Amino acid sequence: MVGPNGEQVGIVRVEDALRLAEEANLDLVEVAPMAKPPVAKLMDFGKFKYEAAMKAREARKNQVNTVIKEIKLRPKIDPHDYGTKKGHVERFLKAGDKVKVTIMFRGREQSRPELGRRLLERLAEDIVELGYVESAPKQDGRNMIMVIGPTKKKAEAKAEQRRSREQRPAAGDAAHPEQTDQPDQVEQTDEVEQTDQVEQTDQATATP
């Protein structure tokens, strides 16, 4: 039997263990029923369940979702559109999300897959400080797909965003006291899509 403070009491009869539990106003809880002999502990079982529930709640709170965003490009995209799409990729990576980049081939473009591969390699080089190629470019029917992972963990990105929001009102109030801080609004376009794939990661154990 184990005492309420973790001390080893030793092997005792069930009747004696129940008496000790009653005298200490505690519960006798079997913690290792498969051991020989079985191990029981004196504890406040209600408090134990409460603490276990709080730990589980904290673990869920620390859990974050890494959402896979999707960007679609054409092999012969013009420089302005490329810059816009690259900006979306950078924004997603800064937020700690993965990005699935899809090159869409149409008609005769399918006979020149090297155009899509070069475009994906160029994008990977342009965002190398924010992300890394998690899945190399590969052909998928009429499309070519590459997945880019963020170098910054989702939890770290969220913490930075939180600090930025906390600092922004103080600076904004000094310059424009009549204005209140409003949350950022992201313009949704049909060119930027969010897939249904969500990866569960833990703040303490996630790897980039």
TAWOGI-V676178 format. One record per backbone hydrogen bond with DSSP energy under -1.0 kcal/mol. NH is the residue of the N-H (numbers start at 1). CO is the residue of the C=O. If there is no record, write none. Layout:
nh: (NH,NH)
co: (CO,CO)
//
This chain:
nh: (2,3,6,9,10,17,18,19,20,21,22,23,24,26,27,29,31,32,35,39,41,42,43,45,48,49,50,51,52,53,54,55,56,57,58,59,60,61,62,64,66,68,69,70,71,72,73,77,82,83,84,85,86,87,88,89,90,91,92,93,94,95,96,97,99,100,101,102,103,104,105,109,110,111,112,115,117,118,119,120,121,122,123,124,125,126,127,130,131,132,134,135,138,140,143,144,145,146,147,148,149,151,157,158,159,160,161,162,163,164,165,166,167,168,171,172,173,174,175,176,179,193,195,199,201,203,206)
co: (40,7,3,1,1,13,14,15,16,17,18,19,20,21,43,41,39,39,32,32,29,2,27,43,44,45,46,47,48,49,50,51,52,53,54,55,56,57,58,201,199,197,98,193,100,191,102,74,78,79,80,81,82,83,84,85,86,87,88,89,90,91,93,92,148,69,146,71,144,73,142,106,107,108,109,112,113,114,115,116,117,118,119,120,121,122,123,127,127,149,147,147,145,143,140,103,138,101,135,99,132,130,153,154,155,156,157,158,159,160,161,162,163,164,167,168,169,170,171,172,176,70,68,66,64,62,202)
//
